[in-house]
Amino acid sequence: MGNELPPGMREDWRLLVSFLPVNWRELATSTGALKGLRKDKSPENLLRVLLMHLGCGHSLRETVVRAKKAGLAELSSVALWKRLKKSRDWLQALCLELFRERGVELAAGGGLQMRAIDATTVKEPGKSGSLWRLHYSVRLPSLACDFFRLTGTQGRGTGESLRQFPIREGDYLLADRGYSTATGIGYVADAGGRVTVRVNTGSLQFQTSVARPFRLLKKVSTLQRPGDIGSWAVRVIAPRGVPVEGRVCALRKTEEAIEIAHRSLRQTAARKGKKLQPQTLEFARYVILFTSFPAADFPVAEVLEWYRVRWQVELVFKRFKSLAALGHLPKRDDESAQAWLYGKLLVALLVERLIGYAMAVSPWGYPLAAPQRLA
């Protein structure tokens, strides 16, 4: 670190480093992030410069000016962009290690990896900053980003949809309720993929196997105790009239979780000036999924467990979404854009850890290094 940094900034950096994986320096070397650096091969200085860009939202040009003034690095904005690209695998590895420390890792037979899909809006800095919608797919549990697309936020073909993603035969997708449409489910099925999606009860309707309406609320209401789970065979009618066979999988929430959900619904209704429907409160007692995963390979408990893992990642995605407005999104190529994505996820994970330890019962709020014997 440069001596030009004030003592407070040096202290804050030491604190931040304590939240990184223990092997974060070794990962910088093994992933090639330091390859090509001629003068300063310090992973510490490189990460600080990257976090100026990714965490603080500075442009490449502003970042290099600040890095030089702080004595961290002397490089051009083009060189920083190239270094960001070379750091893609390092940033991904750091995210993966932090997820593992959170316990978010689920082995699957045969090397199966799910695709967790999501989207967020990104507003670049300034009064006239562009507004983009970022659609991305991340494989679980490897966290490998296998798809990345930028669209506008208005107009046809820009919204959240399963149709935004290329689907290959044998793909297994996990998605939240924003993707809960018959059109999207039919699109995945036509391409040979399978999907588990959180049900939006206002937009997705089901039929029984004999083409009668499926009474969803009546079925899930049979789950009376916290933790009760159920599964029912249903089908979704895609726009072309072709049914997609699947199951509704549901779990009864705890009373505390139900109260939190009801409070959130009432606050949202009051803010929007809308009347809350009784059935909305009833549905909020359950986690309800639609899945086309084969029942022989994915019993109801395993479907729910996979979605739980996706939800753990979603908690970080939610933090990522609040941070995505910070910074200039690289649009030159997929590699730099993916590095940006991993960097934002890293910032989100570090924020999660900082908040968690700050709320812990400790005068200083962060973990100590291994204790040393006093002389």
SEPAPA-924646 format. One record per residue (C-alpha): residue number from 1; residue in one letter; x, y, z. Coordinates in nm, 3 decimals, m for minus. Layout:
@num->NUM; residuo->A; east->X; north->Y; up->Z
...
END
This chain:
@num->1; residuo->M; east->0.000; north->0.000; up->0.000
@num->2; residuo->G; east->0.118; north->0.349; up->m0.072
@num->3; residuo->N; east->0.231; north->0.573; up->0.209
@num->4; residuo->E; east->0.011; north->0.849; up->0.066
@num->5; residuo->L; east->m0.298; north->0.680; up->0.211
@num->6; residuo->P; east->m0.429; north->0.835; up->0.534
@num->7; residuo->P; east->m0.406; north->0.612; up->0.845
@num->8; residuo->G; east->m0.785; north->0.572; up->0.856
@num->9; residuo->M; east->m0.796; north->0.436; up->0.502
@num->10; residuo->R; east->m0.515; north->0.191; up->0.576
@num->11; residuo->E; east->m0.703; north->0.071; up->0.884
@num->12; residuo->D; east->m1.029; north->0.031; up->0.691
@num->13; residuo->W; east->m0.850; north->m0.172; up->0.427
@num->14; residuo->R; east->m0.707; north->m0.411; up->0.687
@num->15; residuo->L; east->m1.058; north->m0.458; up->0.821
@num->16; residuo->L; east->m1.196; north->m0.528; up->0.474
@num->17; residuo->V; east->m0.920; north->m0.780; up->0.402
@num->18; residuo->S; east->m1.024; north->m0.976; up->0.712
@num->19; residuo->F; east->m1.352; north->m1.059; up->0.535
@num->20; residuo->L; east->m1.185; north->m1.199; up->0.223
@num->21; residuo->P; east->m1.118; north->m1.572; up->0.179
@num->22; residuo->V; east->m0.793; north->m1.673; up->0.347
@num->23; residuo->N; east->m0.641; north->m1.774; up->0.012
@num->24; residuo->W; east->m0.737; north->m1.459; up->m0.177
@num->25; residuo->R; east->m0.376; north->m1.368; up->m0.258
@num->26; residuo->E; east->m0.296; north->m1.718; up->m0.385
@num->27; residuo->L; east->m0.607; north->m1.709; up->m0.604
@num->28; residuo->A; east->m0.479; north->m1.391; up->m0.770
@num->29; residuo->T; east->m0.171; north->m1.582; up->m0.884
@num->30; residuo->S; east->m0.336; north->m1.912; up->m0.978
@num->31; residuo->T; east->m0.607; north->m1.743; up->m1.189
@num->32; residuo->G; east->m0.361; north->m1.526; up->m1.383
@num->33; residuo->A; east->m0.486; north->m1.193; up->m1.253
@num->34; residuo->L; east->m0.129; north->m1.074; up->m1.194
@num->35; residuo->K; east->0.006; north->m1.204; up->m1.522
@num->36; residuo->G; east->0.166; north->m0.932; up->m1.732
@num->37; residuo->L; east->0.212; north->m0.683; up->m1.449
@num->38; residuo->R; east->0.563; north->m0.545; up->m1.489
@num->39; residuo->K; east->0.619; north->m0.325; up->m1.185
@num->40; residuo->D; east->0.383; north->m0.380; up->m0.898
@num->41; residuo->K; east->0.267; north->m0.742; up->m0.872
@num->42; residuo->S; east->0.082; north->m0.680; up->m0.545
@num->43; residuo->P; east->m0.262; north->m0.849; up->m0.540
@num->44; residuo->E; east->m0.352; north->m0.606; up->m0.261
@num->45; residuo->N; east->m0.298; north->m0.297; up->m0.474
@num->46; residuo->L; east->m0.470; north->m0.453; up->m0.773
@num->47; residuo->L; east->m0.779; north->m0.541; up->m0.572
@num->48; residuo->R; east->m0.793; north->m0.193; up->m0.422
@num->49; residuo->V; east->m0.786; north->m0.037; up->m0.766
@num->50; residuo->L; east->m1.054; north->m0.274; up->m0.895
@num->51; residuo->L; east->m1.278; north->m0.201; up->m0.597
@num->52; residuo->M; east->m1.245; north->0.173; up->m0.662
@num->53; residuo->H; east->m1.399; north->0.107; up->m1.000
@num->54; residuo->L; east->m1.645; north->m0.167; up->m0.901
@num->55; residuo->G; east->m1.744; north->m0.065; up->m0.550
@num->56; residuo->C; east->m1.725; north->0.312; up->m0.565
@num->57; residuo->G; east->m1.869; north->0.347; up->m0.914
@num->58; residuo->H; east->m1.583; north->0.553; up->m1.055
@num->59; residuo->S; east->m1.525; north->0.550; up->m1.428
@num->60; residuo->L; east->m1.205; north->0.395; up->m1.562
@num->61; residuo->R; east->m1.056; north->0.741; up->m1.614
@num->62; residuo->E; east->m1.144; north->0.862; up->m1.264
@num->63; residuo->T; east->m1.021; north->0.538; up->m1.110
@num->64; residuo->V; east->m0.672; north->0.563; up->m1.261
@num->65; residuo->V; east->m0.641; north->0.923; up->m1.140
@num->66; residuo->R; east->m0.737; north->0.824; up->m0.786
@num->67; residuo->A; east->m0.512; north->0.517; up->m0.795
@num->68; residuo->K; east->m0.213; north->0.730; up->m0.896
@num->69; residuo->K; east->m0.282; north->0.993; up->m0.631
@num->70; residuo->A; east->m0.310; north->0.721; up->m0.364
@num->71; residuo->G; east->0.017; north->0.565; up->m0.475
@num->72; residuo->L; east->m0.150; north->0.235; up->m0.566
@num->73; residuo->A; east->m0.079; north->0.215; up->m0.938
@num->74; residuo->E; east->0.016; north->0.415; up->m1.245
@num->75; residuo->L; east->m0.176; north->0.295; up->m1.548
@num->76; residuo->S; east->m0.402; north->0.422; up->m1.824
@num->77; residuo->S; east->m0.778; north->0.370; up->m1.841
@num->78; residuo->V; east->m0.726; north->0.122; up->m2.127
@num->79; residuo->A; east->m0.473; north->m0.070; up->m1.917
@num->80; residuo->L; east->m0.721; north->m0.081; up->m1.628
@num->81; residuo->W; east->m0.993; north->m0.213; up->m1.858
@num->82; residuo->K; east->m0.758; north->m0.489; up->m1.976
@num->83; residuo->R; east->m0.661; north->m0.566; up->m1.617
@num->84; residuo->L; east->m1.030; north->m0.596; up->m1.525
@num->85; residuo->K; east->m1.070; north->m0.854; up->m1.804
@num->86; residuo->K; east->m0.769; north->m1.050; up->m1.680
@num->87; residuo->S; east->m0.913; north->m1.045; up->m1.328
@num->88; residuo->R; east->m1.240; north->m1.207; up->m1.431
@num->89; residuo->D; east->m1.148; north->m1.556; up->m1.308
@num->90; residuo->W; east->m0.999; north->m1.415; up->m0.987
@num->91; residuo->L; east->m1.315; north->m1.222; up->m0.906
@num->92; residuo->Q; east->m1.526; north->m1.529; up->m0.982
@num->93; residuo->A; east->m1.306; north->m1.745; up->m0.757
@num->94; residuo->L; east->m1.335; north->m1.494; up->m0.471
@num->95; residuo->C; east->m1.715; north->m1.497; up->m0.505
@num->96; residuo->L; east->m1.722; north->m1.875; up->m0.508
@num->97; residuo->E; east->m1.508; north->m1.898; up->m0.194
@num->98; residuo->L; east->m1.730; north->m1.650; up->m0.011
@num->99; residuo->F; east->m2.042; north->m1.841; up->m0.114
@num->100; residuo->R; east->m1.886; north->m2.161; up->0.014
@num->101; residuo->E; east->m1.815; north->m1.995; up->0.347
@num->102; residuo->R; east->m2.187; north->m1.909; up->0.362
@num->103; residuo->G; east->m2.267; north->m2.279; up->0.314
@num->104; residuo->V; east->m2.414; north->m2.222; up->m0.032
@num->105; residuo->E; east->m2.293; north->m2.532; up->m0.205
@num->106; residuo->L; east->m2.498; north->m2.830; up->m0.307
@num->107; residuo->A; east->m2.348; north->m3.132; up->m0.476
@num->108; residuo->A; east->m2.548; north->m3.301; up->m0.748
@num->109; residuo->G; east->m2.500; north->m3.641; up->m0.901
@num->110; residuo->G; east->m2.342; north->m3.660; up->m1.243
@num->111; residuo->G; east->m2.194; north->m3.312; up->m1.221
@num->112; residuo->L; east->m2.534; north->m3.150; up->m1.273
@num->113; residuo->Q; east->m2.533; north->m2.773; up->m1.241
@num->114; residuo->M; east->m2.842; north->m2.558; up->m1.231
@num->115; residuo->R; east->m2.875; north->m2.224; up->m1.406
@num->116; residuo->A; east->m3.000; north->m1.943; up->m1.182
@num->117; residuo->I; east->m3.130; north->m1.665; up->m1.403
@num->118; residuo->D; east->m3.207; north->m1.307; up->m1.311
@num->119; residuo->A; east->m3.209; north->m0.950; up->m1.436
@num->120; residuo->T; east->m3.144; north->m0.606; up->m1.295
@num->121; residuo->T; east->m3.145; north->m0.249; up->m1.418
@num->122; residuo->V; east->m2.819; north->m0.055; up->m1.433
@num->123; residuo->K; east->m2.816; north->0.324; up->m1.442
@num->124; residuo->E; east->m2.483; north->0.477; up->m1.526
@num->125; residuo->P; east->m2.373; north->0.789; up->m1.337
@num->126; residuo->G; east->m2.478; north->1.137; up->m1.434
@num->127; residuo->K; east->m2.806; north->1.311; up->m1.511
@num->128; residuo->S; east->m2.805; north->1.170; up->m1.862
@num->129; residuo->G; east->m2.665; north->0.829; up->m1.766
@num->130; residuo->S; east->m2.798; north->0.542; up->m1.972
@num->131; residuo->L; east->m3.045; north->0.296; up->m1.819
@num->132; residuo->W; east->m2.990; north->m0.068; up->m1.910
@num->133; residuo->R; east->m3.143; north->m0.401; up->m1.819
@num->134; residuo->L; east->m2.884; north->m0.667; up->m1.751
@num->135; residuo->H; east->m2.998; north->m1.028; up->m1.806
@num->136; residuo->Y; east->m2.761; north->m1.293; up->m1.675
@num->137; residuo->S; east->m2.742; north->m1.664; up->m1.601
@num->138; residuo->V; east->m2.516; north->m1.808; up->m1.331
@num->139; residuo->R; east->m2.456; north->m2.180; up->m1.290
@num->140; residuo->L; east->m2.489; north->m2.332; up->m0.944
@num->141; residuo->P; east->m2.293; north->m2.424; up->m0.749
@num->142; residuo->S; east->m1.995; north->m2.323; up->m0.969
@num->143; residuo->L; east->m2.110; north->m1.958; up->m1.007
@num->144; residuo->A; east->m1.990; north->m1.961; up->m1.368
@num->145; residuo->C; east->m2.166; north->m1.689; up->m1.566
@num->146; residuo->D; east->m2.275; north->m1.862; up->m1.887
@num->147; residuo->F; east->m2.489; north->m1.587; up->m2.039
@num->148; residuo->F; east->m2.492; north->m1.209; up->m2.032
@num->149; residuo->R; east->m2.712; north->m0.971; up->m2.231
@num->150; residuo->L; east->m2.781; north->m0.599; up->m2.219
@num->151; residuo->T; east->m3.108; north->m0.451; up->m2.341
@num->152; residuo->G; east->m3.289; north->m0.125; up->m2.296
@num->153; residuo->T; east->m3.552; north->m0.092; up->m2.027
@num->154; residuo->Q; east->m3.840; north->0.016; up->m2.248
@num->155; residuo->G; east->m3.996; north->m0.130; up->m2.555
@num->156; residuo->R; east->m4.072; north->m0.476; up->m2.681
@num->157; residuo->G; east->m3.826; north->m0.749; up->m2.594
@num->158; residuo->T; east->m3.661; north->m0.574; up->m2.299
@num->159; residuo->G; east->m3.850; north->m0.714; up->m2.000
@num->160; residuo->E; east->m3.773; north->m1.002; up->m1.767
@num->161; residuo->S; east->m3.855; north->m1.323; up->m1.951
@num->162; residuo->L; east->m3.726; north->m1.675; up->m1.991
@num->163; residuo->R; east->m3.720; north->m1.597; up->m2.361
@num->164; residuo->Q; east->m3.421; north->m1.368; up->m2.302
@num->165; residuo->F; east->m3.200; north->m1.673; up->m2.246
@num->166; residuo->P; east->m3.069; north->m1.931; up->m2.491
@num->167; residuo->I; east->m3.184; north->m2.276; up->m2.379
@num->168; residuo->R; east->m3.006; north->m2.601; up->m2.458
@num->169; residuo->E; east->m3.154; north->m2.946; up->m2.431
@num->170; residuo->G; east->m3.101; north->m3.075; up->m2.080
@num->171; residuo->D; east->m3.079; north->m2.731; up->m1.917
@num->172; residuo->Y; east->m3.223; north->m2.698; up->m1.566
@num->173; residuo->L; east->m3.332; north->m2.343; up->m1.480
@num->174; residuo->L; east->m3.415; north->m2.182; up->m1.145
@num->175; residuo->A; east->m3.607; north->m1.854; up->m1.159
@num->176; residuo->D; east->m3.806; north->m1.623; up->m0.935
@num->177; residuo->R; east->m4.169; north->m1.521; up->m0.973
@num->178; residuo->G; east->m4.089; north->m1.249; up->m1.226
@num->179; residuo->Y; east->m4.043; north->m1.532; up->m1.479
@num->180; residuo->S; east->m4.364; north->m1.710; up->m1.384
@num->181; residuo->T; east->m4.547; north->m1.705; up->m1.719
@num->182; residuo->A; east->m4.690; north->m1.977; up->m1.941
@num->183; residuo->T; east->m4.514; north->m1.823; up->m2.242
@num->184; residuo->G; east->m4.169; north->m1.853; up->m2.085
@num->185; residuo->I; east->m4.230; north->m2.203; up->m1.947
@num->186; residuo->G; east->m4.346; north->m2.317; up->m2.290
@num->187; residuo->Y; east->m4.036; north->m2.164; up->m2.450
@num->188; residuo->V; east->m3.805; north->m2.360; up->m2.219
@num->189; residuo->A; east->m3.998; north->m2.684; up->m2.277
@num->190; residuo->D; east->m3.988; north->m2.642; up->m2.656
@num->191; residuo->A; east->m3.608; north->m2.612; up->m2.638
@num->192; residuo->G; east->m3.573; north->m2.930; up->m2.432
@num->193; residuo->G; east->m3.505; north->m2.758; up->m2.100
@num->194; residuo->R; east->m3.668; north->m2.786; up->m1.761
@num->195; residuo->V; east->m3.755; north->m2.513; up->m1.513
@num->196; residuo->T; east->m3.840; north->m2.453; up->m1.149
@num->197; residuo->V; east->m4.002; north->m2.116; up->m1.094
@num->198; residuo->R; east->m4.161; north->m1.939; up->m0.797
@num->199; residuo->V; east->m4.530; north->m1.915; up->m0.876
@num->200; residuo->N; east->m4.690; north->m1.576; up->m0.934
@num->201; residuo->T; east->m5.049; north->m1.666; up->m0.849
@num->202; residuo->G; east->m5.178; north->m1.369; up->m1.043
@num->203; residuo->S; east->m5.020; north->m1.464; up->m1.374
@num->204; residuo->L; east->m4.980; north->m1.842; up->m1.386
@num->205; residuo->Q; east->m5.277; north->m2.077; up->m1.401
@num->206; residuo->F; east->m5.277; north->m2.456; up->m1.387
@num->207; residuo->Q; east->m5.489; north->m2.743; up->m1.508
@num->208; residuo->T; east->m5.525; north->m3.098; up->m1.386
@num->209; residuo->S; east->m5.418; north->m3.388; up->m1.607
@num->210; residuo->V; east->m5.778; north->m3.412; up->m1.736
@num->211; residuo->A; east->m5.786; north->m3.044; up->m1.841
@num->212; residuo->R; east->m5.988; north->m2.917; up->m1.546
@num->213; residuo->P; east->m5.896; north->m2.603; up->m1.348
@num->214; residuo->F; east->m5.652; north->m2.679; up->m1.068
@num->215; residuo->R; east->m5.767; north->m2.521; up->m0.742
@num->216; residuo->L; east->m5.429; north->m2.410; up->m0.613
@num->217; residuo->L; east->m5.534; north->m2.242; up->m0.288
@num->218; residuo->K; east->m5.751; north->m2.536; up->m0.186
@num->219; residuo->K; east->m5.461; north->m2.776; up->m0.236
@num->220; residuo->V; east->m5.190; north->m2.579; up->m0.055
@num->221; residuo->S; east->m5.431; north->m2.507; up->0.233
@num->222; residuo->T; east->m5.403; north->m2.873; up->0.329
@num->223; residuo->L; east->m5.051; north->m2.793; up->0.454
@num->224; residuo->Q; east->m5.133; north->m2.693; up->0.812
@num->225; residuo->R; east->m4.807; north->m2.709; up->1.007
@num->226; residuo->P; east->m4.479; north->m2.520; up->0.951
@num->227; residuo->G; east->m4.252; north->m2.726; up->0.731
@num->228; residuo->D; east->m4.531; north->m2.937; up->0.577
@num->229; residuo->I; east->m4.466; north->m3.000; up->0.208
@num->230; residuo->G; east->m4.688; north->m3.119; up->m0.075
@num->231; residuo->S; east->m4.672; north->m3.195; up->m0.444
@num->232; residuo->W; east->m4.947; north->m3.217; up->m0.706
@num->233; residuo->A; east->m4.932; north->m3.305; up->m1.074
@num->234; residuo->V; east->m5.042; north->m3.016; up->m1.295
@num->235; residuo->R; east->m4.986; north->m2.878; up->m1.640
@num->236; residuo->V; east->m4.936; north->m2.532; up->m1.781
@num->237; residuo->I; east->m5.100; north->m2.445; up->m2.113
@num->238; residuo->A; east->m4.850; north->m2.261; up->m2.331
@num->239; residuo->P; east->m4.976; north->m1.997; up->m2.581
@num->240; residuo->R; east->m4.977; north->m2.245; up->m2.869
@num->241; residuo->G; east->m5.203; north->m2.474; up->m2.668
@num->242; residuo->V; east->m4.933; north->m2.733; up->m2.597
@num->243; residuo->P; east->m4.942; north->m2.843; up->m2.232
@num->244; residuo->V; east->m4.624; north->m2.849; up->m2.024
@num->245; residuo->E; east->m4.649; north->m3.127; up->m1.769
@num->246; residuo->G; east->m4.511; north->m3.062; up->m1.424
@num->247; residuo->R; east->m4.581; north->m3.036; up->m1.054
@num->248; residuo->V; east->m4.676; north->m2.774; up->m0.800
@num->249; residuo->C; east->m4.444; north->m2.810; up->m0.500
@num->250; residuo->A; east->m4.534; north->m2.615; up->m0.187
@num->251; residuo->L; east->m4.408; north->m2.564; up->0.167
@num->252; residuo->R; east->m4.585; north->m2.412; up->0.465
@num->253; residuo->K; east->m4.384; north->m2.124; up->0.614
@num->254; residuo->T; east->m4.322; north->m2.071; up->0.984
@num->255; residuo->E; east->m4.558; north->m1.836; up->1.168
@num->256; residuo->E; east->m4.279; north->m1.579; up->1.199
@num->257; residuo->A; east->m4.211; north->m1.592; up->0.824
@num->258; residuo->I; east->m4.584; north->m1.561; up->0.753
@num->259; residuo->E; east->m4.608; north->m1.252; up->0.974
@num->260; residuo->I; east->m4.314; north->m1.091; up->0.796
@num->261; residuo->A; east->m4.473; north->m1.166; up->0.456
@num->262; residuo->H; east->m4.811; north->m1.026; up->0.565
@num->263; residuo->R; east->m4.653; north->m0.711; up->0.705
@num->264; residuo->S; east->m4.467; north->m0.653; up->0.378
@num->265; residuo->L; east->m4.785; north->m0.706; up->0.172
@num->266; residuo->R; east->m4.983; north->m0.462; up->0.387
@num->267; residuo->Q; east->m4.712; north->m0.197; up->0.363
@num->268; residuo->T; east->m4.693; north->m0.235; up->m0.015
@num->269; residuo->A; east->m5.072; north->m0.215; up->m0.052
@num->270; residuo->A; east->m5.086; north->0.096; up->0.168
@num->271; residuo->R; east->m4.808; north->0.263; up->m0.028
@num->272; residuo->K; east->m4.982; north->0.196; up->m0.359
@num->273; residuo->G; east->m5.328; north->0.277; up->m0.227
@num->274; residuo->K; east->m5.464; north->m0.067; up->m0.318
@num->275; residuo->K; east->m5.694; north->m0.301; up->m0.131
@num->276; residuo->L; east->m5.528; north->m0.625; up->m0.024
@num->277; residuo->Q; east->m5.721; north->m0.935; up->m0.130
@num->278; residuo->P; east->m5.779; north->m1.207; up->0.134
@num->279; residuo->Q; east->m5.645; north->m1.480; up->m0.097
@num->280; residuo->T; east->m5.320; north->m1.287; up->m0.136
@num->281; residuo->L; east->m5.267; north->m1.314; up->0.239
@num->282; residuo->E; east->m5.351; north->m1.684; up->0.226
@num->283; residuo->F; east->m5.104; north->m1.756; up->m0.054
@num->284; residuo->A; east->m4.835; north->m1.571; up->0.144
@num->285; residuo->R; east->m4.841; north->m1.854; up->0.399
@num->286; residuo->Y; east->m4.662; north->m2.081; up->0.152
@num->287; residuo->V; east->m4.363; north->m2.107; up->m0.076
@num->288; residuo->I; east->m4.517; north->m2.230; up->m0.402
@num->289; residuo->L; east->m4.313; north->m2.353; up->m0.696
@num->290; residuo->F; east->m4.392; north->m2.493; up->m1.037
@num->291; residuo->T; east->m4.138; north->m2.743; up->m1.166
@num->292; residuo->S; east->m4.100; north->m2.948; up->m1.478
@num->293; residuo->F; east->m3.803; north->m3.135; up->m1.326
@num->294; residuo->P; east->m3.866; north->m3.511; up->m1.356
@num->295; residuo->A; east->m4.026; north->m3.646; up->m1.039
@num->296; residuo->A; east->m3.820; north->m3.967; up->m1.052
@num->297; residuo->D; east->m3.496; north->m3.769; up->m1.016
@num->298; residuo->F; east->m3.622; north->m3.472; up->m0.815
@num->299; residuo->P; east->m3.863; north->m3.553; up->m0.531
@num->300; residuo->V; east->m4.047; north->m3.256; up->m0.384
@num->301; residuo->A; east->m3.796; north->m3.207; up->m0.100
@num->302; residuo->E; east->m3.506; north->m3.187; up->m0.345
@num->303; residuo->V; east->m3.690; north->m2.937; up->m0.566
@num->304; residuo->L; east->m3.747; north->m2.717; up->m0.262
@num->305; residuo->E; east->m3.385; north->m2.760; up->m0.154
@num->306; residuo->W; east->m3.254; north->m2.649; up->m0.493
@num->307; residuo->Y; east->m3.477; north->m2.344; up->m0.479
@num->308; residuo->R; east->m3.352; north->m2.274; up->m0.125
@num->309; residuo->V; east->m2.997; north->m2.267; up->m0.260
@num->310; residuo->R; east->m3.109; north->m2.033; up->m0.537
@num->311; residuo->W; east->m3.270; north->m1.811; up->m0.274
@num->312; residuo->Q; east->m2.946; north->m1.793; up->m0.076
@num->313; residuo->V; east->m2.777; north->m1.669; up->m0.390
@num->314; residuo->E; east->m3.074; north->m1.440; up->m0.455
@num->315; residuo->L; east->m3.009; north->m1.264; up->m0.123
@num->316; residuo->V; east->m2.671; north->m1.164; up->m0.260
@num->317; residuo->F; east->m2.827; north->m1.080; up->m0.597
@num->318; residuo->K; east->m3.062; north->m0.842; up->m0.415
@num->319; residuo->R; east->m2.762; north->m0.666; up->m0.263
@num->320; residuo->F; east->m2.598; north->m0.671; up->m0.605
@num->321; residuo->K; east->m2.906; north->m0.504; up->m0.755
@num->322; residuo->S; east->m2.877; north->m0.218; up->m0.507
@num->323; residuo->L; east->m2.512; north->m0.177; up->m0.609
@num->324; residuo->A; east->m2.557; north->m0.221; up->m0.984
@num->325; residuo->A; east->m2.643; north->0.145; up->m1.030
@num->326; residuo->L; east->m2.293; north->0.231; up->m0.912
@num->327; residuo->G; east->m2.042; north->0.236; up->m1.190
@num->328; residuo->H; east->m1.989; north->0.230; up->m1.562
@num->329; residuo->L; east->m2.089; north->m0.103; up->m1.710
@num->330; residuo->P; east->m1.831; north->m0.223; up->m1.965
@num->331; residuo->K; east->m2.005; north->m0.284; up->m2.298
@num->332; residuo->R; east->m1.705; north->m0.355; up->m2.520
@num->333; residuo->D; east->m1.714; north->m0.733; up->m2.493
@num->334; residuo->D; east->m1.861; north->m1.017; up->m2.290
@num->335; residuo->E; east->m1.539; north->m1.090; up->m2.102
@num->336; residuo->S; east->m1.510; north->m0.744; up->m1.946
@num->337; residuo->A; east->m1.885; north->m0.737; up->m1.876
@num->338; residuo->Q; east->m1.861; north->m1.072; up->m1.697
@num->339; residuo->A; east->m1.566; north->m0.946; up->m1.492
@num->340; residuo->W; east->m1.779; north->m0.645; up->m1.396
@num->341; residuo->L; east->m2.060; north->m0.879; up->m1.292
@num->342; residuo->Y; east->m1.831; north->m1.090; up->m1.073
@num->343; residuo->G; east->m1.684; north->m0.775; up->m0.923
@num->344; residuo->K; east->m2.028; north->m0.645; up->m0.832
@num->345; residuo->L; east->m2.120; north->m0.980; up->m0.677
@num->346; residuo->L; east->m1.796; north->m0.967; up->m0.477
@num->347; residuo->V; east->m1.885; north->m0.622; up->m0.347
@num->348; residuo->A; east->m2.233; north->m0.748; up->m0.256
@num->349; residuo->L; east->m2.091; north->m1.047; up->m0.069
@num->350; residuo->L; east->m1.848; north->m0.827; up->0.123
@num->351; residuo->V; east->m2.129; north->m0.588; up->0.215
@num->352; residuo->E; east->m2.332; north->m0.885; up->0.343
@num->353; residuo->R; east->m2.041; north->m0.997; up->0.559
@num->354; residuo->L; east->m1.972; north->m0.647; up->0.690
@num->355; residuo->I; east->m2.334; north->m0.603; up->0.793
@num->356; residuo->G; east->m2.346; north->m0.946; up->0.952
@num->357; residuo->Y; east->m2.037; north->m0.893; up->1.163
@num->358; residuo->A; east->m2.134; north->m0.537; up->1.251
@num->359; residuo->M; east->m2.455; north->m0.675; up->1.403
@num->360; residuo->A; east->m2.269; north->m0.946; up->1.595
@num->361; residuo->V; east->m2.220; north->m0.915; up->1.969
@num->362; residuo->S; east->m1.864; north->m0.786; up->1.967
@num->363; residuo->P; east->m1.713; north->m0.449; up->2.058
@num->364; residuo->W; east->m1.524; north->m0.438; up->1.728
@num->365; residuo->G; east->m1.763; north->m0.637; up->1.505
@num->366; residuo->Y; east->m1.520; north->m0.843; up->1.300
@num->367; residuo->P; east->m1.329; north->m1.168; up->1.346
@num->368; residuo->L; east->m0.982; north->m1.168; up->1.498
@num->369; residuo->A; east->m0.681; north->m1.318; up->1.329
@num->370; residuo->A; east->m0.526; north->m1.627; up->1.482
@num->371; residuo->P; east->m0.415; north->m1.528; up->1.835
@num->372; residuo->Q; east->m0.044; north->m1.487; up->1.900
@num->373; residuo->R; east->0.132; north->m1.579; up->2.221
@num->374; residuo->L; east->0.240; north->m1.284; up->2.429
@num->375; residuo->A; east->0.607; north->m1.267; up->2.525
END
